[in-house]
Amino acid sequence: MKVILTVTGLDHEGIIAAVSTGLADLHVNILNVSQTLMEGYFTMIMQGEFDESKQTIEDIQAAMEPIGQAAQVEIRIQSEAIFEAMHTL
C-alpha cells in the first residue's frame, strides 16, 4: 500500500533522520520526498510503501506518534488512494 506522510514543525536538526529511521524500523520504503523550510518552519511530504498484509496505516501512525513527539513535529499518514480520489472528482 502506498501512503503519503506529512511532517511539519519548527526547524531543527535531526527531523529527517528521526522520521526516516522510524519508517525503516517499520519496514516502510520511502519512494519520494520533498522538503522545504518556510521562515523557520520545516515541512516535508513523503511517499512511502509498505506491505499491508503485515500492518495497517493505523499501526504505522501509532508507532510514529512518539517519534513525532520526540522530534517535536506533527506526522500525519494517509493512504495515497485518498489523494487520487480527490483529484478524480
Secondary structure per residue as TSV (DSSP state, phi and psi in degrees):
chain	resnum	aa	ss	phi	psi
A	1	M	-	360.0	138.3
A	2	K	E	-95.7	142.5
A	3	V	E	-132.8	158.3
A	4	I	E	-115.4	126.2
A	5	L	E	-111.3	136.9
A	6	T	E	-118.5	138.4
A	7	V	E	-130.1	124.7
A	8	T	E	-137.7	149.9
A	9	G	E	164.2	-178.9
A	10	L	E	-68.4	139.1
A	11	D	-	-69.5	137.3
A	12	H	-	-164.6	170.1
A	13	E	T	-65.9	145.0
A	14	G	T	91.3	0.3
A	15	I	H	-64.3	-52.0
A	16	I	H	-61.2	-41.4
A	17	A	H	-61.9	-44.1
A	18	A	H	-64.6	-45.4
A	19	V	H	-68.2	-47.7
A	20	S	H	-67.3	-35.4
A	21	T	H	-65.9	-43.2
A	22	G	H	-60.1	-42.7
A	23	L	H	-67.1	-41.0
A	24	A	H	-61.5	-41.6
A	25	D	H	-62.1	-27.3
A	26	L	T	-93.9	6.0
A	27	H	T	62.3	37.7
A	28	V	-	-100.0	120.8
A	29	N	E	-85.8	126.7
A	30	I	E	-82.8	120.8
A	31	L	E	-97.0	-32.3
A	32	N	E	-158.1	149.2
A	33	V	E	-147.5	140.9
A	34	S	E	-134.1	127.7
A	35	Q	E	-135.9	143.1
A	36	T	E	-151.2	163.0
A	37	L	E	-113.3	136.1
A	38	M	E	-128.4	97.6
A	39	E	T	49.4	50.3
A	40	G	T	90.3	-4.9
A	41	Y	E	-101.1	132.1
A	42	F	E	-90.7	131.5
A	43	T	E	-134.3	137.4
A	44	M	E	-146.3	139.1
A	45	I	E	-121.7	130.0
A	46	M	E	-125.4	144.7
A	47	Q	E	-106.7	128.9
A	48	G	E	-132.5	169.9
A	49	E	E	-143.9	140.0
A	50	F	-	-146.6	166.5
A	51	D	-	-84.9	106.7
A	52	E	T	-72.3	-8.5
A	53	S	T	-78.5	-13.0
A	54	K	T	-106.0	-21.8
A	55	Q	-	-162.5	165.8
A	56	T	-	-111.1	168.5
A	57	I	H	-59.4	-39.7
A	58	E	H	-62.0	-38.0
A	59	D	H	-62.0	-44.8
A	60	I	H	-66.5	-44.1
A	61	Q	H	-59.3	-44.6
A	62	A	H	-63.7	-39.9
A	63	A	H	-71.1	-29.7
A	64	M	H	-82.9	-16.4
A	65	E	H	-55.3	-53.2
A	66	P	H	-65.7	-27.3
A	67	I	H	-68.3	-43.4
A	68	G	H	-62.8	-41.3
A	69	Q	H	-63.8	-44.4
A	70	A	H	-64.5	-36.6
A	71	A	H	-87.1	-3.2
A	72	Q	T	59.1	44.3
A	73	V	-	-133.1	161.4
A	74	E	E	-98.6	125.2
A	75	I	E	-116.8	124.1
A	76	R	E	-120.1	138.1
A	77	I	E	-125.2	128.0
A	78	Q	E	-136.2	152.4
A	79	S	E	-64.8	137.1
A	80	E	H	-62.9	-26.3
A	81	A	H	-60.0	-31.4
A	82	I	H	-61.8	-44.4
A	83	F	H	-68.6	-38.9
A	84	E	H	-62.9	-42.3
A	85	A	H	-64.6	-39.1
A	86	M	H	-64.0	-34.0
A	87	H	H	-86.2	-9.6
A	88	T	H	-97.7	-6.8
A	89	L	-	-76.7	360.0
